[in-house]
């Protein structure tokens, strides 16, 4: 019997179904912030792709942003055509992603979520994102993230 958390196992299955080629890495401690993940992986914080779920007029909106950036919610709301973009509460995140804050991955959600991506992530050959659990991450590339998520570029700052 596997001791891997069910959310990581589920993520691995979806990654394979979507043709993802990256490695899933289980970190010794939770890496629920970009800074913690970057320190654990020995990479720049900008190479961490945060999967941030927002409430956009009652609908889930996923922003994949570089760990080096903060999302300007007013500016992004205007750019993506919603009246208001608010940080989602833990129940909203769990309902729409099946995952917990700090471990939200770009994929493996119960239903498709409209997704946008920070073009800054293009600057990194290898990008790291959460793999469905706060202590799990996976390696990918900007192009692979776009292909797996259908994300559209948006300036986040």
URSUL-V510534 format. One record per pair of residues at least 24 apart in sequence whose C-alpha atoms are under 7 Angstrom apart, sorted by the first residue. I is the first residue (numbers start at 0). J is the second residue. D is the distance in whole Angstrom. If there is no record, write none. Layout:
I_J_D, I_J_D
This chain:
6_131_5, 6_132_6, 7_130_6, 7_131_5, 7_132_6, 10_107_6, 10_130_6, 10_131_6, 13_107_6, 17_147_6, 19_143_7, 21_137_6, 21_138_5, 21_139_5, 22_137_5, 22_138_5, 23_135_7, 23_136_6, 23_137_4, 23_138_7, 24_135_6, 24_136_5, 24_137_6, 25_134_6, 25_135_5, 25_136_7, 26_134_5, 26_135_6, 28_134_6, 29_133_5, 29_134_4, 30_133_6, 30_134_5, 31_101_4, 31_102_6, 31_133_5, 32_101_7, 33_66_5, 46_120_6, 46_123_6, 46_125_7, 46_126_5, 46_127_6, 47_126_6, 47_127_5, 47_128_6, 48_126_6, 48_127_6, 48_128_5, 49_128_6, 50_103_6, 50_104_6, 50_105_6, 52_86_7, 52_87_6, 52_92_7, 53_84_6, 53_85_5, 53_86_5, 53_87_5, 54_84_6, 54_85_5, 54_86_6, 54_87_5, 55_81_6, 55_83_6, 55_84_5, 55_85_7, 56_81_6, 56_82_7, 56_83_6, 56_84_7, 59_95_7, 59_112_6, 60_112_6, 60_113_5, 60_114_6, 61_112_7, 61_113_6, 61_114_5, 61_115_6, 62_114_6, 62_115_5, 62_116_6, 63_115_6, 63_116_5, 63_117_6, 64_116_6, 64_117_5, 65_117_6, 65_119_6, 65_120_6, 68_156_7, 69_156_6, 70_155_5, 70_156_6, 71_155_6, 71_156_5, 75_155_6, 98_131_6, 101_133_5, 102_129_5, 102_130_7, 102_131_5, 102_132_4, 102_133_4, 103_129_6, 103_131_5, 103_132_7, 104_128_7, 104_129_5, 104_130_5, 104_131_5, 105_148_7, 106_148_7, 114_148_7, 114_149_7, 114_150_5, 114_151_7, 115_150_5, 115_151_5, 115_152_6, 115_153_6, 116_150_6, 116_151_6, 116_152_5, 116_153_6, 117_152_6, 117_153_6, 117_154_6, 117_155_6, 118_152_6, 118_153_7, 118_154_7
